[in-house]
Amino acid sequence: MSRSKDRPGRGGLRGWGGVTGMAVACAVTAAVTLLPLAHHDGGSAGAGTSGGAVTADRTRAEACTEPEASLPASGSDGPNIDRIKERGKLIAGVDQNSFRWGYRNPESGDLEGFDIDLVRAIADDLLGDPDAVIFRAIPTNQRIAALENDRVDVVVRTMTINCKRLEQVSFSTAYFQAGQQVLAPKESSITGYDSSLKGKRVCSAEGSTAYEALEEKSFGALYKDDFDGTERDPDRLTVPNQLDCLVRLQLGEVDAVVTDNALAAGQAAQDPAVELKGKDPFTTEYYGVATKKGSDDLVARVNKVLVDYRAGGKDSAWMRSYEKWLATGLPGITAPPAPKYRTD
């Protein structure tokens, strides 16, 4: 479990069935997010790169004006795809704690959610089997490291495409539009991402765009731990895994959470005592499938999968997955984001 000093709460636990529910939440967050989710020895992902591709990506990142523009879609194979086919399994970094996105169904024990559906579509295209996947649970702050260290082939984990991350990884075209928003108790005086945050304890995940937003403008909120990013970091306001923020909020250790509205909607569904504050998100962000930097063949192939996944309008695989997992908490979405492609 993330470490924290005892602080007075707000009158007990809310949602999730009190002490028992909170124990379960803490156990899920602390015990499993660093572990592989399948007992299959698939070896390292071993995604190869080329120096020329890395240099081109670095140049593009430095002159970044449209980070969502990715490589044109292609059904061709390449060294990274060949390696996956030789292994017979796609190794995917996912979450198992984000309700409706990537989470373990407590009844069946299966991983489910919008991101999980997309992983299976990629595996089906590459290997002809949607179940040919080794799922590995990756904390929010380890998504990039998992790719750099060849632990996974792809990360499909509500990961926002932006210029900073393009310096470290490669991205597919966007598969979902989201934005940052504030999650707080319904009775809270906090009204949104505004001056009502002054003096409030606000939680965000390490390495997240939420944390970057708070660094840019915090409205006087307390959002940074002492010794942040060191071994002495208490992981109270900045935490390794985004769900830890909801646990902190339920324990009364923080007053609000800043995170993607897509994730916050799922957390509000888990705990009816909290809600999204503010009418709309205060940023516009796009999720992409991340690969090791320079894995151009895999990026182009994922983009081809996404072309097929979006096709069919209201009957598309994308819309079916949206209706199944997200429509209740994020209603009104009528289509996936349109892909953008690089012309260089």
N, C-alpha and C positions, 0 to 999 in steps of 0.2 A: 504494500500500500504506500502511496505517496506520504511523505512525512509531514506532520504539521504539529504545532503547539496547540494545547487546548485553549479554546476561546469560548466565552459565553455564547450560547446559541440564541435563537429567537423563540424559545419556548417549545423545543422538541422537534422531532423529525416530522417531515411532511411528505405525503405521497409514499408510494412503494411499500406500504404496510409497516411503517414504523421501524423498530430496531431490526427485525428479521429481514425486511426488505433492504435496509441499508447495509446489513452485513453481506447480503448477496451481491449488492452493487459494488461494494468495496472488493469483495473476493473476485468478481469478474474482472474488474479493472486491474487489480494488482497481480493476480495469479496467472493470467493467461495471455495478456497482450504481448508478452515478449517471446512466447513459445510458438513453434510451428503448429499448425492446426491439422497436420496429417502425419501419421507415422510411416511415411514412405521415404526411403532414402533416395531422393532424386538427385542428390549432389547439388553443386552450386549452379546458379542460373548461367553463369559464364557468358553473359552477353558481350560480344566483341565490339570494338570500336575501331574507327580508322582515324589517323591523325588529321587527314584532310577534312573529314566530317566534323571533328571536334573543333578545328580552327574555324570552319565556316559557321558553326553554331555559336562560337564565342563572339565572332564578329557581328553576327545577327543580334545576339543578346545585348552587346554594347551599343548598337544602334537601334535598339528595340522601340518600335512605335506601334506594332500590332502583334502582341505576343500570341494571340489565338490563331494566327496563320501558321498552318502546318504543311508538311510535305503532301503533294498530291497523292490520292489513293492509288494503290497498286495491289494486284493479286499475285505478284511475283514473289518467289522465294529469295533467300539470301542467307548469309552466314549465321545470323541470329535465329532465323526461322529454322534453318537446317538443324541447328543445335537442339532446338525444342523438339523437332520431329524425331531426332535420334534418341532423345530422352524418352519421348512418348508421353510427356506431361508438360503442361504449362505451369510454371511456378508464379503465383500471383500474390502480391502483398495487398492485404485487405484489412478492414476493421471487423471486429466481431462484437463491438460494443455500441454501434450507432444504429439505433432502432430505425427500421425501415430502409436503411442503406446497406449495412453489412452487420448482421447480428446473428447470434446462435439462438435458434428457436428452442426454448426451454423444454418443450414437449417432445420434439423429434430429435433434437440435438444437431439438426442440420443448419448450415449457414444459409441465410436468406437475405433478400433485400435488393434494391435497385442496382447497386454496384455489383452484387454477386451475379445477377442476371447477365450483366454485360461481360463479366469474366467468362461465364459459360458460353456466351456467343462467340467470344474470341477463340476459346478452346475448340469449339465446334468447327469453326472455319479452318483453324490450323491443323487440327488432328482428327476431325470428323467425329468428335465425341465431346459433348458438353460437360461430361464428368471427368475428362482427362485433365484434371487440375490438382495441383498441390497448393492448398491455401496456407499462407503464412501470415499470422497476425502481426501487424506492424503498428507501433505507437505513432502518434502524430509527428513527434519530433525525430522519428527514425526512418521516415519514408524515403528521403533522398539517400541516406546512408545504406539502406537495404539494396538500392540499385547500384550504388557505387561499389559496394562490396560483393556484388554478384549473388546476393541471397535470393533475389527474385528476378523474373524476366520483366514483369510489369507491376506497377502500383495502380490499383483502381480503388481509390479510397478518398472520395470527395476532395481531391487535390486541385487547388486553384492554379491555373496557368498564369504566370506573370514573368516579367522580364528578369527579375532576380533569380528565379528558379531555372530559367533557360540557360543560365551560366553553368548549371550543374547537371541538368537532365534534359531529355528531349520529351516533347509532348505530342499527342495526337490532336486532332481537331476537337473542339469543345463538344461535350455530350450533355452538359446541363448548365443552366444559368442560375446563379445564386447571388447572395449579397450578405454583408455583415449586418447583424442586428443585435439588440440587447435582450437578454433573457433575465427576468427577475420575478420575484413573488408578485402575485396579483395585487396584494395590498401595499406593495412598495410605493414610495413617493417618486421613484425613478420613472421618468416618462419616455426615455429613449436615449439615443446617443447625443446627449446635450448637457447643459450645465447642471442638470439634476444629478449627474454622476459625481459632482464635486465632493471630495472627502469620502466617497464610497469605495469599498474594497471590491475590485473587479477582477475576475478570473479569466484567463485565456490560456490556450495551449502553446507550449514552446514551439517555435518554428512555424507558427500559423500566421495567416494574413490578419487575423484579429489582433494579434500582438503587435504586428507592424502598424496597424491602424492606431492602436493606443499610443505607440511610440510617437507617431506623427501628431496626434491630437488626443489628449486624455481628458480634457475638461476638468482637470484637477483631481481625477480619480487616482486611487492608489492601485497600481497595477503591476508593479515590479517588486519581486522579492529581493531581500538582501542577499548578496553573494549569488545573484542570478547566473546560471550557467556554469557554476562550479560545484565541487563535491559538497560544499556547505550550503547549497541552495535548499531551502526548506520545502520547495515545491508546494507553496500555499496559494500564491496568486498566479504564478506561472507553473503549469503542470505538464508532465510528459504526454498525457493522453487527454483528449478533449472531454471525455465523459467524466474524468476526475473533477472537472469544474461543476458539473451538476451535483456530484456528491458533496463538494465543498458548499454549494448553495443550500442543499438540503440540511447540512449540518449547522448552518448558520455561520460558517467561517468566512464567507464572502457575501456581498450584497447583490451582486449581479454577475452575469457571464456575457462576454462578447464572443460571438461565434457566427458561423454561417447560418442564415435563416433556415436553410434546408435541414441542418442538423438540429437547430433549436426547435423546429417544429416537431421533430421526432421526440425530443426530450420533454416538450410540453405535453405530448401525448402520453408519455410515461408518468408524468407527475402533474395532475390537474391543478396544483396549487401555484404553478408558475405559468408565465405567459410571455409572448414576444411584446416588447415595448417599442413604441413608435409605429407610425403607419406603414412605412416602407423600409427596406434595407438602405443603409447609407453608402453602400458601394455596389458596384456591378462586377461580378466575378464569374469566371467560367471554369468548370471542372474538365480536366483532360486525363487521359490515360498516360501515365509517365513511364518512360523506359530509360535505360542507361544512356548516357549522352552519346550521340553519334550512331545509335542503332537504327539507321535509316530504313533498312528493309523491314524491320518490325513495326516502326512508326507508320510507314506507308501501308502495310498490311492491316494494321489496326484501323487506319482511316478507311480502308476498303470495307472492313467489317461494319464500321459506323455508317457508311453509305447505305449498306443493306439494312442495318438496324433501324435507320430513320425512314426507310422507304415504305410507302403504303398509307401515308396520311394517318387517319384515325385508327386504321387497322395495323399500323406498324408495330414491330416488336417493341420499339421504344415507348409508344403510347400504351401498349398493353402492360408493360412493366410500370410505367408511371401510374396508371389507373389502379394497379394492384397495390403498390407500395406507398405512393406519395400524394395521390389526389386528395385524400382526406385532410392532411395537414397543410398542403400547398395547392389549394384548388385554383382552377382557372387557367392552367397551362394548356395550350391547345396544340403545341408543336415543339419539337426539340430545337435548340439553337442551330441556325444554318452554319454549315462548315465554311471556314475560310482557309485558303491555300496560299502558300508562298509562290512567288513568281520569280524569285532569284535562282 
